[in-house]
């Protein structure tokens, strides 16, 4: 999966053409997409729907959207590449921005797991434990600590409690936000930073 620089709202308003988001090279074999003097290596290979959960902005209600991702096939190694908007996280149903917002709300602002869930998740059906705990948030914190969620995060010691890990992760993600955003709003910086992380 390759994250483009196009935000999801812009992607949904105008689906980019095959040419607009064609990767410069195949991430599987390293072949150039358009080698000099040669034919096209990465061919458009259709669309694939992707589920995207979470709020569209820091104070927006949570939502469930479907995004059509562009697929490409490498003519050298036959790998299939998927190009998505910048907010989509690999192997996650929730947007990277929603995950970063959850980490900031829990870690930096001290909200409870149930409060974070109400801001991030649009699921109306809750289990018995969901009144005080959200297992998905715990999984995200563990994945962030292991650098399996945001690969650009610095290595973090897996010591301390999950709230401390979430706070460190949210601050590191927020460092990728545009400098024009206010310093005193960790949830805003984390949300924006997740869209700008490699």
N, C-alpha and C positions, 0 to 999 in steps of 0.2 A: 504494500500500500504506500502510495506517495501522496503527501499532503501538498496541495497547491497553495498559492498565496491568495487565492480568491476566497473571500468570506462566504459563509453558507447563505446568508440572506441575498447576496448578489448572485450566487450560484442558482438559488431557487427562482429568482426573478428572470434570469437569462442563463439557461444551460449553456456552458461554454462549448464551442465547437471542438471537434477532434483535434484540429490544428492548434487552437488556443492553449490547450493544456497538455499537449504531447510532451512526454518527458524527454530531456536532452540525451539520455542514454538508458540502456536496460540495466536495472539495478541487480539483476541476476548474473548476467555475463559481462557487463561493462561495455557492450557494443554501442557505438554512437547511433542515435536515432536517425540522423541524416549524414552518413559518412561522405566525405568529399569524393566526388566522382563515382559514387555508388548509388544504389537504389535505397528507398525508404526501408528501414529495418523495423521500426515500431509501427505496426498497422493498428488502426482503430478496430476494436473488437466488440463493439456494442456497449450497452449500458447495464448496470446492475443496481437494483434498489438497495439502499442502506437506511436502517432505522437510526434516528437521531433523537435522543431524549434530553430534556433539561431546558432551563429557561433560555430565551434568546438574548436577554440582557440581564444585568445584575438584579434589577428590581422587577423583572417581568415574571409572570406566572410560568410554572413549568409546562412544557408541551411535548408532544410526540409528533415528529415530522418524518417524512420520507424524502431522502435525497437520492437522485440518480447519479451514480458514480460512473466515470468513463473508464472503460477497459481498453487495454492495448495488448497486442501479442507480438512478442519478439520473434522475428523470422529466423534468427540464428539459433537460439536455445529453446524456443517455443514457450518461454515463460509468459504468464499472464500478469500484467501490471494493472493496478487499480489506482486511479487518480481521483482524489476527493477534495472537498473544501478544507481550508486550514483548521477548522474546529473539530474535525472528526479524529478520534483517537483510535489507534489500531486495536482490534479485538474487543471493542467496548461499544455498548449500545448508547451510552451517554456521551455527550459532546465533551471534548477536552476542556472547554471553557466551563462547563457545568461541574466537572470533576474538580477543577482548580478552585472554583467558587465554593464547593463543599469543603475542601481542605481549609480554605481561609475562614469560612464561617465557624467551623469546628475548632480549628487550631488557633487562629489569631483572635477571633471574636468570642470564643468560649461558648458557642451555642451548643445545645444538647443534640444528640444524634437524631431525635425525633423532630426537633426544630429544623435541622439541616434537611432532613428528608422532605418535610413539607414545602421547603423552598425549591428543592431540586427535582423531586419525583412527582410525576403526574398520576401515578398509580393510585386509584381510589380504594382498592382492596388491601387491607392491612392484616397481618397475622397478629397473634397475641403478643409476641415480643416486640412488634414494631411500635408499640406505644412508648417505648423508652430506648430501643436499640435499632440500628440499621446496619445489617451485616455488610451490605454493599460498600458503605463508607469505610468499614474496617478493612475490607479487601483492597480498596483504593489506597489507604494509608500504607498497608503492608507492601503493595506493589510500588508505591512511590519510594519507600525506603529501600527497596531492592533495585531501584532504577529500571523497573519493568513497565512503568507507566509513562514517564517522561524521561527519555534517554538523555536529555540535556541537563537534567538535575545533577548537581554535584553528589558525590558519594556521601551518604549520611550514616552515622552510626545508628544501629538499631537498638540503642539504649534509651531508657526513659519510656514514658507512656506514649500511647498513640496520639494523644492531643499535642504533645511536644513535637513529635515527628510531623504531624499535619501542619503545625505552625512553621517549622523549618522549610517544609516542601512549599507551602504557600508563599513564603517570603522569597524563596529561590525562583519560583515561577513568576512572581510579581516583578522580579528584577528584569524580566524580558519585556515588560510593558513599555509603551512610549513614555519618554521622560516628562511629557506634558501632563500626565495624570497626577492627581494629588498623592503625596506621600502618606498621608494619614488615613487612607482608605484601602486597607489590605485586600478587601474583597473585590474592589474595582480593579486594582492592579493585578491580582491573580487572574481574574476573568480575562482581562486584556492580554496579559502575558502568555496565557495558554495558547492564544491564537497566533502569537508571534514566535513561539518556540520552534526550533528545528525538529 
